[in-house]
């Protein structure tokens, strides 16, 4: 799309604009000013996009003979072509373009027959057609997890109804259905994705290299009627849309939202203050250290019927130390009090009871980490959308207090369903001896899912099933797992962690402030400093691995999932 056509688009409030402004109207201003967004750097969001583009292509394949419109030739041309196609008695359109008084909608799939129109929004969000009341709750109202998706479709329906008042319009979503199985081995391999950039955002062009009939007969998408839910929101959304549109023309104006807990996850934050929306909204309050947003689960605290963060910010208070200690209570209160006290002291805190708890663990000690993947497009035949595939485990075993860790690992090396082999090799490695450590609950949850898959797919291995039962917690047993994140929460704090207990935050804090670790012969290889002499996090000194001839550094679960996808 050339510069003239982009300027053409800027005159309208698009669906994307509307969704963003519903999160926070000030974000619309920063987007139009092209401020950098951290969402454009989010690996996980990028991976979800890839799956979403494939789902979009599958949706078009199962609607054969559709006519593509789109915005590549500008808004006016898209509107004109859409009108021409709608003169036909029966037609299917992809990315049909509609506009009414500045409100713009581009519809994923539109079916027209006579005076009836089906508006179909394609999403990669999972849906289970076997369950009831997934979108509108039993007591009425849209369930929270579906709110933003319904708002998206409702906005489009508003624009279509204003553009086409003579038509009867029914709104649908087309979604991956977890109640259906994929019947095509290597399905994702039939789609070739080409990554393109537009500004700071990436998008993909998808090419399907298989037989369309294969998809038509075997797809796992389900059409869901969301018309009632859209009409439920119509009266609320139209005034909002018009307010957002007014901020765009005749010239761009900022709608300044109030400061509050919703700002915790603002993506418009940059080291360049002139391009940091967060700092422009917060001004001097953005520079307060330690900040109120750093409190462990601080966003959930309430006082006088309001969120405490919002109340303090309305009084111009943004320091962690502005939080009144009497407001801290409940099951998280002990941790919050420790954080405030030891941040004020700028000291590490270790619970005196920690040592005796550590001495109670039985050798060998097994420290494990799992990598699993889920995808809107199932990896294997007979898998469901978003069904787990466990493809790698890593285990460091310490056999006695004096011994060094021994490392073993397993990774899937072909495109077959990996989870059962994963569990069998792990059982052989860990057996039934010693204490097994995980960080948070992912490893235990992954094994529970594998247990369910064994029963569903009739994978007859009684010894494996019995071993998994001994590992995971249940009503009858606590299982063998010890959660290191829980131990950290109860026994350790350093101000550098702020309010977080992710391993990505705890490890650097421990590493930076316990120099005896740097000389340990097992850890010594992770000791490095940058050109300015700053100590690097162990994550920052990990070496490249080569995948498909390209060097990659795998630092987390998302990178591992992407590498697995590329590998298979």
Secondary structure, 3 states (H helix, E strand, C coil): CCHHHHHHHCCCECHHHHHHHHHCHHHHHHHHCCCCCHHHHCHHHHHHHHHHHHHHHHHHHCCCCCEECCCCCCHHHHHHHHHHHCCCCEEEEEEEEEEECCEEEEEEEEEEECCEEEEEEEEEEEECCCCCCCCECCCCCECHHHHHHHHHHHHHHHHHHHHCCCCEEEEEEEEEECCCECCCCCHHHHEEEEEEEECCEEEEEEEECCCHHHHHHHCCEEEEECHHHHHHHHHHHHHHHHHHHHCCCCCCCCCCCCCCHHHHHCCCCCCCHHHCHHHHHHHHHHHCCCEHHHCCCHHHCEECCEEHHHHHHHCCCCEHHHCCHHHCCCCCHHHHHHHHHHHHHCCCEECCCHHHHHHCCCCCEEEEEEEEECCCCCCCCCCECCCCEEEEEEEEEECCCCCCCEEEEEECCCCCCCHHHHHHHHHHHHCCCCEEEECCCHHHHHHHHHHHHHHHCCCCCHHHHHHHHHHCCCCCCCCCEEEHHHHHHHHEECHHHCCCCCHHHHHHHHHHCCHHHHHCCCCHHHCCECCCCCECCHHHHCCCEEECCEEECCCCHHHHHHHHHHHC
